[in-house]
Amino acid sequence: MAGATFMRFAARTVLSAPACKAVKIRGYHRQYLTIFRSNTSTINGGRTAFLLTLPVLSYLGVEAYRTVQSATVVHALEKAEEAVEQADYLYSCGETEKLYQLLLQYKDSDDAEFLWRLARASRDLSLLAHIAADEKKRLTFEAFEFAKKALEKNEACFAAHKWYAVCLSDIGDYEGVKVKIGNSYIIKEHLQRAIELNPKDATSIHILGYWCFAFAELAWYQRKVAAMIFASPPTATYEEALAFFLKAEEVDPNFYSKNLLMLGKSYMSLKDQGNAVLWLRKARDYPPHTEEDKESRTMLNLCPETGPITVTCILIGHLHARRKW
């Protein structure tokens, strides 16, 4: 409609032009002559002759269409940017269910920025306490599919790699030990790729540290089972885990209570009680912003609030990292 209106306007404008000129049409290799004569000039018995070649009108129509199409694309991009900003705001506020409902509108999007956020939202929703077991499983696999699609749409998106690794680890809980251990190689590769694409993302570095810690602390019988399934099962050391946790803290100091916690646990595993107490005290005093922060603080507060953190207090259970990713 806009193109047709523009063409009618263009035709009236051109037909009222007072002079004769040659118009070179962009995209064509020849000129089309548009002839205008004054009312005193006659051709074929005194009738005024106007000639407007078809390619000119076609070109003007295409240009009008492109203008309208360009405006539509710009509007769509602005709307998408607003949706991403709103999603990030809801995430920062811990509004998991509202965030999920917002992003679900973009489930068919080809934009990796929407898809990895939707993977994260699906996963976060699955971890809420009131979610039933069946729904938790559905959301876990849904999150993986969104992360997979994000990666397919943009291999250069560091967050797509990060969330693919996280969600692949999650579905391993439903597919058995053999699959989970087998997936661990793939998980590590995607975490390394995420860090390669964005060396300043502290959470990717933290998760890779957690990967190392998990394999470093495998009991001897678990290692034996893994060796029976795989000729070369994944291995890691506490030193490697510690290096990643320290690097994450260097990149973004005090960014995550669980990184402080894992620093303390790593030092404890390395028999460095002084540094273990230092980092665990920081984890205990971290201002709680999320439910996970509160859980960490509660477990650390098994020690008297005002008393020193002792070796006994350091021996706490792991909490799976979730927020701040």
N, C-alpha and C positions, 0 to 999 in steps of 0.2 A: 504494500500500500504506500509506504513511504517512498519507495523507488519510483512508483508510477506517478505520484504527486510531483516529485522532483523532476521527472522527465517532462511533464506538462509545463511546469514552470520554466524549465530550461528551453523548451521549444518556443514558448512565448518570448523569452528574453532574446534568444538567437534571432528569431524572425523579425524582431524590431531593431536589429543592429543596422547602422546607417552605411556601412562600408563593405567592400569586397575584400575578403582575406582568405589566406590558406591556413587551414588548421591541421597541425601534425598530431595524430593520435598516438599516445604512448602505447607501445606494444605492437604497433604496426610499422611496416617498413616503407610505406608510401604515404603521400599526402592526399587528403580528400579535400577537394575545393568546395567551399560553401559560398554560393554566389547570391548576392543581394543587389537588387537594382532599385533605384528611386522610382517614385510614382511617375516620373516623366519619361522613364525608359520603357519601351514596349518591345515585346517579342511576340511573334505569331499573332498579329492583329491587335496590338495594343494592350494585351493582358500582361499584368505584372508577373514576372517569373521569380519564383523563389525555389531554390534547390537546397535541401538539407539532406545530406547523404545519410543513409541508414546506419553506417558504422558510428557516426557521431552520436546519434541517439542511443545506440546500444552501449557505447562507451559510457555516456553520462548515466545511463541506468545502472550499469555495473558499479560505477563509482559511488552512486547513491546507495546501492545495496551494501557495498563494502563499508561505507560510513556508518550505516545503521548497525551492521554486523559488528563492527569494531566497538561501537558504543555498548552493544549488548555484552560483548566479551569483557569489557572493562567493568561493567556493572556486576557481572558474575564473579569476577576476580575480587572486587571489593567486598561482595557478600561473603565469599569464601574466607577472606582474611578476617572479617568480622566474626565469623563462626569459629575460626581457629582461636582468635583472641578470647572469645567467650568460653570456649572449651578449656583453655589454659587457666582462665580465671576460676572456673568451677573446680578444676583439678587442684588448684592452689588452696581452695577453700575446703577441700575434702568432700565436695558434694558429688559423691560417686554415682548415685542413681540418676540425678539430674543430668550429669555429664553423659552418662550412657544413653539416655533418651535423646539428648541433643545430637550426639554423634551418630546415633542409629539412623538418622535421616539421610546420612551420607554413606550408607553401607554399600551402595552400588557405585560409589565414586571411583574414578581412576587416579585420584590424587593420593600419593603415598602419605602425605601429611595428615590427611583425615584417617587413613586406614590404620597407621600405626597407633594413632591416638585412640581409635576405636578398639584395637587389640588390647591396649593398656586398660581402657575403661571396662571392657568385658572381663578381663582378668581381675581387676580390682573389685568388681561387683561379685565375682565368684568367691572372693575371700571374706565377704561380709558374713558376720556370725549368723544372721537369720536366713541365709540362703540354704535351701534344702540340698541334700546330696545329689539328687538327679539334676537339679538346675545348676549346681556347681560344676558338675561334669560337662553339661551342655555348654556352659559359658567358657569353660577351659578350652574345649575344642574349637569353639567359635572364635575365641581370641587368637588361637593358633592360625586359623584360616585367614583372619584379617591381617595378621602379621605376614603370613606367606604371600598374600596378594599385594601388600605394600612393597615387599621385596621384589616381586615380579614387576611391579610398575616402576620402581626406581631403585636399582641396585646400588646407586651412589648415596642413598639415604642412610646415614649412620644409625638413626633411631629404628629404622626398619630391621637392620641387622641385630640390634640390641634386643628388640622385642621378639624377633623370631627366635633368638637363642633362649630367652626367658620362657616363652610359651612352649617351645619344644621340650624344655626341661619339665614343664608342668604336665604335659600329656604323658610323659614317661611314667608318671605315678599311676596311670591307668593301664599301661601296656607291659608291665613286668620289668624285672631287673635286667634281663638281657638287652631289651630294647633301650632302656634308660642308659645303661653303660655304653651301648653302641652309639647312642645319640650324643653322648658327652664329647666325642671328638668333634662333631658338627657344631655343637654349642660353643666350644672353645674357638673354633675357626671364625664363627660369626662375631663373637665378642672381640677377637683380635682385629677383624675387619672394621668393626664399629669404631674401635680406638684409632685405627689407621686413618679413617675418614674424619674423625673428630677427636684429636688427642686431648682436648680440653673438657671432654665429657667425663666428669668424675665418677658418675654412676656406672658407666661401662667398665671403667678400671676397677671399681669396687666389686662388681659382679664377677669379674675375672679372678680377683683375689679370693672371693668366696668359693669359686670353682676350685682353685688350688687348695684352699683350706679343707674343703670337703673330701678331696682325695688324699690329702696328707694325713687326715685323721681316721682313715679307714682302718678298722681292726684287722688283725692278721687273718682271721677266718674269712672276712669279707674280701680281702685281697686274694685269698686262695680260691674262693668261688669265682671271682672275676678272672683269675688266671686260667681257670678251667673253661670259661666261656670264650675268652679272647687270648690269643697268643701273647699280645702285648697290651694289657689293660692300661688305662690312663694312670699316670702317676704325677705327683707334685709334692712339694715340700712346704713346711711352715715358713721357711725363709722366703720362698717365692710368694706365698700368700701375703706375708708381711710387707714385702716390697711393693706389691700392688696397693695395699691399704694405705701405706705411707705416700705413695704417688698420688692416690686419689685425694688425700688430705692436702698435699702440696698444691694440686690443681685447684681445689676449692675448699679452703679451710673451714672446718666445722659445718660442713654441708649436710651431714647425715648422722644421726645418733648411732645407727648400726655400724657405720664405719669406725666410730670411736670404740664401740663395743668389740668389734672384730680385731681391732688393733690390740686391745687389752687381752683378748683370748689368744691371739698369736704370740704375744710376748710371754704369756703364761705357758703356752705349749713349748716355748723355747727356754723355759726355766728362768726368765728374766722378770722376777717378781717386782722390782722397782718400777720398770716401765709399764708392767701390767697394771699395777695399782694406779699409776698416773693416768693412763688412758681410760680405765674403767671409772675412775672418779669423774673424768670429763663426761663420760657417757651418762653417769648418774645425774650430773648437774645440768645436762642439756635441757633447755626449755622445751617441754613437750608441745608439739604442734599437731601431731596426728595420734591416732589410736595406737599405732605401732611404737611411737615415742613413749607413750604412756605405759605400754606393756614392758618396754625395755627398762624404764625407770622403776616400775613395780618390782621387777625381778632383781634389779640391782639394790633396791631398797629392802631386800631380805636382810641386808646388813642394817644395823641401827643407823638412822638418818644422820645422827650427829657423830657417830663413831667412825673409826678408820675402816677402810675396805681391807679385809684380810684375805689370805689365800683361800679360805673356805668360801668366802663370798664370790671369788673370781670363778669358781667352778659352777657356772650357770649354764642353762640349756641354750641351744641355738634358736634364734628366731629367724624365719625365712625373710629375706629382704623383700620389701614390696614397694613402699612409698618412695618418692624422690627419684624414681627411675624415669 
